[in-house]
Amino acid sequence: MPVAYAVAFFSDVCLGEAEAPAPGSAGDTLTVEDKRMAYLVYNLLDSNGMILGADTARGRKLFFRNCAPCHGRDGRRMNLSHDLRNPQYIGTTAHDEAPTFWYMMNFGDSIRGMLPYFDEIPLSEMIDIAGFAQTLPRHPWTREEMEIVDRENEKRKAERERLEKISSENSP
């Protein structure tokens, strides 16, 4: 009888005939990280590693609200690789290493000071942000882009100096 029991147990567990444990039950051993990563791999990525079903227009708005204050509107405010000769930006990671980007977006990166957002940003919004992030530039700024930024910075500096002058003239 023990052999028959072992064979039945083996066929149920190893051949997949047993029911999956209920989420949150003692038999459910997947962590939140496991579940989110599995969702990405099995439901969101196409064969080229691109996010499926993302509303990139909504993702753009969400990115600007949630991510741009630290990462910049084009995702190139911070070099994630700390290598000036081979910089890596959000667009690079989201496009070329979608699972890494998804993990960092959900669970953070304590080395780089990135906070986890899996419990603050709903999954549907995460999907849209990830889809939009894959459209961000993957390479450093071109000379033309740097010239535009420099001109804008000069305008801001001149405006700031003008306002400081007005403020100092009106001070008693």
C-alpha positions as CSV (number, residue, x, y, z in Angstrom):
1,M,0.0,0.0,0.0
2,P,2.8,2.6,0.7
3,V,4.1,2.1,-2.9
4,A,0.7,2.8,-4.4
5,Y,0.3,5.9,-2.2
6,A,3.8,7.2,-3.3
7,V,2.9,6.6,-7.0
8,A,-0.4,8.5,-6.6
9,F,1.3,11.3,-4.7
10,F,4.1,11.5,-7.4
11,S,1.6,11.6,-10.2
12,D,-0.5,14.3,-8.5
13,V,2.4,16.6,-7.5
14,C,4.9,16.0,-10.4
15,L,2.6,15.6,-13.3
16,G,0.4,18.5,-12.4
17,E,-2.9,16.8,-11.5
18,A,-3.1,18.3,-8.1
19,E,-5.0,21.5,-7.6
20,A,-2.9,24.7,-7.1
21,P,-2.9,26.0,-3.6
22,A,-5.3,28.9,-2.9
23,P,-3.5,32.3,-2.9
24,G,-2.5,33.2,0.6
25,S,-2.9,29.6,1.9
26,A,-0.2,27.7,3.7
27,G,0.6,25.8,0.4
28,D,1.1,29.1,-1.5
29,T,4.8,29.6,-1.2
30,L,5.2,32.3,-3.9
31,T,6.5,35.6,-2.7
32,V,5.1,38.9,-3.9
33,E,8.3,39.2,-6.0
34,D,7.8,35.8,-7.5
35,K,4.2,36.6,-8.4
36,R,5.0,40.0,-10.0
37,M,8.0,38.6,-12.0
38,A,6.0,35.6,-13.2
39,Y,3.2,38.0,-14.2
40,L,5.6,40.0,-16.3
41,V,7.2,37.0,-18.0
42,Y,4.0,35.0,-18.7
43,N,1.5,37.8,-19.4
44,L,3.2,41.0,-20.3
45,L,6.3,40.4,-22.5
46,D,6.2,39.6,-26.1
47,S,9.0,37.6,-27.8
48,N,11.1,40.7,-28.2
49,G,10.9,41.7,-24.6
50,M,8.4,44.5,-25.1
51,I,5.5,45.2,-22.8
52,L,2.1,44.1,-24.2
53,G,-1.1,46.0,-23.7
54,A,0.4,49.2,-22.2
55,D,-1.4,52.5,-22.7
56,T,1.7,54.5,-23.4
57,A,-0.2,57.9,-23.5
58,R,-1.4,57.2,-19.9
59,G,2.0,55.8,-19.1
60,R,3.6,59.0,-20.2
61,K,1.4,61.0,-17.8
62,L,2.1,58.6,-14.9
63,F,5.8,58.6,-15.6
64,F,5.9,62.4,-15.6
65,R,4.0,62.4,-12.2
66,N,5.8,59.5,-10.5
67,C,9.2,59.1,-12.1
68,A,10.3,62.3,-13.8
69,P,11.0,64.2,-10.6
70,C,14.1,61.9,-10.0
71,H,14.8,60.5,-13.5
72,G,13.9,63.4,-15.7
73,R,11.2,63.8,-18.3
74,D,13.3,61.8,-20.8
75,G,14.7,59.3,-18.3
76,R,18.3,60.5,-18.8
77,R,18.8,62.5,-15.6
78,M,20.6,59.7,-14.0
79,N,23.1,57.3,-15.4
80,L,22.2,53.9,-13.8
81,S,25.5,52.3,-14.7
82,H,27.8,55.0,-13.2
83,D,30.0,54.4,-16.3
84,L,30.4,57.7,-18.2
85,R,31.7,55.9,-21.3
86,N,28.7,53.4,-21.4
87,P,25.8,55.1,-19.7
88,Q,22.6,53.3,-19.0
89,Y,19.3,55.1,-18.6
90,I,15.7,54.1,-17.8
91,G,15.0,53.8,-21.5
92,T,18.0,51.5,-21.9
93,T,17.0,49.2,-19.0
94,A,13.3,49.2,-19.8
95,H,13.9,48.3,-23.5
96,D,17.0,46.0,-23.2
97,E,16.4,44.4,-19.8
98,A,12.7,44.5,-19.2
99,P,12.7,42.0,-16.3
100,T,15.4,44.1,-14.5
101,F,13.5,47.3,-15.0
102,W,10.2,45.6,-13.9
103,Y,11.9,44.3,-10.7
104,M,13.5,47.7,-9.8
105,M,10.2,49.5,-10.5
106,N,8.3,47.2,-8.3
107,F,10.8,46.4,-5.6
108,G,13.3,49.1,-5.7
109,D,17.1,49.0,-5.6
110,S,18.6,49.9,-2.2
111,I,22.1,50.3,-3.7
112,R,20.9,53.2,-6.0
113,G,18.3,54.5,-3.5
114,M,15.3,53.5,-5.6
115,L,12.3,52.9,-3.5
116,P,9.8,50.0,-4.0
117,Y,6.5,51.0,-5.5
118,F,4.6,47.7,-5.8
119,D,2.3,48.7,-2.9
120,E,1.9,52.3,-3.9
121,I,1.3,52.2,-7.7
122,P,-1.5,49.9,-9.0
123,L,-0.4,47.1,-11.3
124,S,-2.3,48.6,-14.3
125,E,-0.4,51.8,-13.9
126,M,2.9,50.0,-13.5
127,I,2.2,48.3,-16.9
128,D,1.5,51.6,-18.6
129,I,4.6,53.2,-17.0
130,A,6.8,50.3,-18.1
131,G,5.4,50.4,-21.6
132,F,6.1,54.1,-21.9
133,A,9.6,53.7,-20.4
134,Q,10.4,51.4,-23.2
135,T,9.9,54.4,-25.6
136,L,12.4,56.6,-23.8
137,P,15.8,57.4,-25.3
138,R,18.3,54.7,-24.7
139,H,21.4,56.7,-25.6
140,P,23.2,59.8,-24.2
141,W,22.2,63.3,-25.3
142,T,23.3,64.4,-28.7
143,R,25.3,67.6,-29.1
144,E,22.1,69.3,-30.5
145,E,20.1,68.2,-27.4
146,M,22.9,69.5,-25.1
147,E,22.8,72.8,-26.9
148,I,19.0,73.1,-26.3
149,V,19.4,72.2,-22.6
150,D,22.2,74.8,-22.3
151,R,20.1,77.5,-23.9
152,E,17.1,76.6,-21.6
153,N,19.4,76.7,-18.6
154,E,20.7,80.1,-19.6
155,K,17.2,81.5,-19.9
156,R,16.3,80.1,-16.5
157,K,19.4,81.6,-15.0
158,A,18.7,85.0,-16.5
159,E,15.1,84.9,-15.3
160,R,16.2,83.9,-11.8
161,E,18.8,86.7,-11.7
162,R,16.1,89.2,-12.9
163,L,13.7,88.1,-10.2
164,E,16.4,88.3,-7.5
165,K,17.3,91.8,-8.6
166,I,13.6,92.9,-8.4
167,S,13.3,91.2,-5.0
168,S,16.4,93.0,-3.7
169,E,15.2,96.4,-5.1
170,N,11.8,96.0,-3.3
171,S,13.4,94.9,0.0
172,P,13.7,97.6,2.7
